[in-house]
Amino acid sequence: MQRGWMPALAAATLAWGGADEAVVTRRFLPPTIHVSADERFELFLDGRRITRGPNRSTVDFWSYKTYEIRLAPGAHRMEALCWSLGPLSPMAQLTWRGGFVLKADGPYDAKLTTGKGPWRAAWLEGLRLDPPKVGAIFGVGGELTARGAGPQWKEGAWTDVVVVRGPVRDQPYGIWKAGWRLHPSTLPDMLDRRVGPGRIVAVVRHTRPDEPFGEGGDPAEIAQWQAVVDGRGEVTVPTGEERTVLWDLGDYYCAHPYAEISGADDARLEWAWAESLYLPGGRAKGHRDEFRARSS
């Protein structure tokens, strides 16, 4: 298998790659693909995300996943969102160098396998990664800023990918070649479903991020935001105003934020995660469920 990547690699990279349409016919079995990346990828089929990965692993035991994709006859398009965050990656993320690999079996090999198929790539110009604003936060990586409508719609110029590592041939004397040694993942795919747990406990008009919370705020406004969490409503924040919304998830979750927003060019949504708020005058947390007279 051959790994492809952008012609140039920055310290923090977000790249969007796509393969030309592969035609599925009734004469062929469903496509079987093997896929991985360094550091991370999301794989899309006909505009819909079908998986993300790989499982975190060491370079000498780098993980890949195998999928059989059942498709209707006709033309289909496969795309991958890939990123390598360098010094801004989470502490648990290991890496050798940026790369994405996909191997398709049988008749789909020539069209879909990286290094063979006509994959192209583009920088995601609408995304930026910065160090965390709060210096006391460590181990979780940088803060992502998205400008515009998101990665699927804001692309740089398309360019040809380059092969950063071709097939590894047998090594004389049994010496390992430096770099990835691919192994099939032993873990199932991560749970991937949309959830809206917990409750909105406060909606306030803070003017600074470290301002302590008082009472929850206007009950009617809290109910409006709760309807958003429950998936049955929307909220409009008037021009020139701000809201700080405190959402108690009720349990520990590992999740990706999801929001549909629209507004003026200078409208901004900031989404932060925290185990709990802090007691006044320091970084002690105390009882995790309390929020009154505490700040972020």
N, C-alpha and C positions, 0 to 999 in steps of 0.2 A: 504494500500500500504506500501511497505517496501523500505527503502532507502539503497542502497549499496555503499560501498566506499573501498578504499585501506586499507589493514591491518594497515598501519602506515600513519599518516598525518603530512606533513611538513608545515612550515609557508607559503611557496609558493609552490603550488602543481599543476602539470599538469599530468593528468592520462588519459590513453587510455583504454577503455573497449569494450568488444565485446561479443555478445551472439552467441551460436551455431546456425547453420542454422535452420530456421523454414520453414516447407514445407507448401506451399499454395496449396489447392486443389479447384476444382470447387464446391465441396460440401459445402464449407464455404463462408460466406460473407467476403468482404474485411476487413482486420484487422483494428480495431479502437484502438488507443493508446492514453494514457494520459502521459505527460512527463514534468519533471522539474529537477532542480539541484540547488545546493548551492555551488559555486556561479554561474557558467555559464556552458553551454554545447553546443556542436554542434552534431547533430544526422546524421549519415550516413546510407544509405541503399545500399548494394552491391557496396560499395566504393564511392558513390556519396552523397554529403551533401544534405539533404532534408530540414533541418531547424536548427535554432539556438535560444537560449533563456536562461533563461526565461526573461520576462519583469521584470525590477527591481521593487522591492516591499519590504514592511516591513515583518518581520518574522511572525507577527500575521495575515498577509494577503498575504501569499506567492503565487506567480502566477504559474499556470501550463497551458499548452495548450493541446488541443485534436485534433487529426488528424485521418482521414480515409485514408488508404493507399491502392490504387488499384494496384494489382500486377498480373503478369502472373502466371499461375500454375507452380510449381516447387520450388526448394530450393532457399532461400534468406538469406542474412546475415545482421544483424543490429549491428552497432557500435556507440559508443559515445565518443567524446573527451570532457573531463570535466576538470575544473580547479577551484582552490580556492587560491586566491592570498594574503590573509591575510593583513598585513600592507602595501603591495604594490598595493592593489586594488584601483580603482578610488574612489574619495571621495563620490560619489553617491551610491556606492555599499554597501548594507547592507548584513549581514550574521549571521547565527547561528552556523553552523559548516559545513564542507564539506560533500556532499552527492549527489547522483543521484538516481532518481526514474523514473521508467517506468511501467505503468500498461496497459496490453493488455486485451481486452475484449474477452469473449467467448472462442472458442477452442484454441486460441493463448496464453491464460493466462499462462499455465504451461511452455511454451517454452520461453516466452519473458518477463514476469513480473519479476522485480527485487525482489530478495528474494525467488523466485521459479525457474526461468529459470537458465540455466547454464552460467551465466555471469562470465567473468574473466576480469582481469585488468592488466595493465603494466604501469610503469613510462615512461614518454617521456624523454629519456636521452639527446635528441638533443636540448632541449629548456631550457633557463635560464632567470630568471627575476632579474633585478638589479634596484636600485634606479635611478631616472633621473640624467643625468650628469649635467644638469643645475639646480642649487639649487633654482632659482627663479620660476621654473615651479612647480605648485602645483595643486592638485585636479584631475589629469588625470591618476595617477597610475605609475607603473614602466616601465622600458624599456625591451623589449623582445629580446633576442638573440637566433637565430636558427642556429645550426651547422649541416651540412649534408643536406639531401634532404627533410627535413620537417617531420611533425608528422606522416603522413601516412606510412612512410617507416622506421623510426628509433624508435624502441621499446625496452624497457627493457624486463626482463624475465616476462612471464605471471604467474599470481598467482590468487588464489581464492579471491573473494571479501568478505567483511564482512557486515552484516546488522548493521547499526548504529542506526536505529530506526524502530521498527516493527509497525504493525497496532496499532492505538490509540484506546483503548477501552473506553467505557462510563466511565466518571469520577463521583464518588459519590459527592453529594452536589453541582453539577454544576460547580466545580472548573476546570478552564482550565489547561491542561497539557502544560508545557513549551515546546517551539520549534515551528516548522512550523505548520501553519494552512493553508491548501491549499485551494485556490479559483480559479475558472476558469478565465483566462485572459479576460479582456474586450477590449483588443487592437488587431488589425490585426497583422500578421507577419510583421517584418521589411522588407523593400524593399531589395531584394538580387539579384542584377544584376551587371555585369561588365561594368564599364564606364571608359572613357578616356577623360575627359573634359579639356578645357583650352588649354594653349600653353606653350611650352618651351621658356623661355625668356633669359636664360643664361646658357652657358656651359663653365666652367673655370677650371684652374688647381691650386686650392687653396692648400696651404701647412698647413693651420691651420683653424679651424672651425670659428673663429671670424674675419677672413680676409674680409674686405669690398668688395662688388662686384663693378666692373668697368662697362665697356660696356658688351654687351651680349656674346662676344666671336666670334669664327669662324662661319659665317653663314652656311657653309656646315655641320659643326658638329651639330649645332642647328637643322638643317633640319633632320639629321639622328636620333636624339633623339625624334624629333617630330613624325617621322614615327613610333617609338616604342610606343609612347602614343596613336597614331591613330590605333595601331594594325596591321600595315603593314610593319614592318621592325624589324631589330635587330642591336645591336651595340656591337663592340668588343673594349674593353679598353686594350691597349698593356700591356704586363707584366712589372711590375715595375712602372706603371704610375697610376695616380688618376684623377678622374673628379668629380667636384661638379656641379650638374645639378639643376637649379632652375626652378620649374614647377609652373606656375600660373594657379590655378584651375578656376579662373574667378568668383567664387561664393563660398559660404560656403557649405561644404560637411561633412557628417559623414560617414566614409568609413574605410574599412580594406585594407591594402596594398596588392597588388598581383604582383608577378614578377616571371619569369622563368629565372634562371641563371645557368651558368656552368663555371668552371674554375679550377685553381690550388687550392691546399689544403689551401693556405694562402690568397686566394681571399676573399674580404669582400665587402658587400653592406650595407650601413647605410641609413635608410629611416626615416626622421624626418618631423613632421607636424608643421606648424606655421601659425598664423593669418596674420603675416606680418614680415618684417625685422625691425631692430632697427636702429635709427639714431646714428651717431658717438658720443661716449663719454657718453653713458647712456643707459637707457631702454625705452626711448620715441620712439613711432612708427611713429607719424605724418601721412602722407597720406599713406594708406594701399597698394595702387597699385604701389608705387615707390620701386625700388630695387637698383638703382645705388648709390654708396657711402654708402651703408648700409650693415649690417652684421647680421648673426644669433646669 
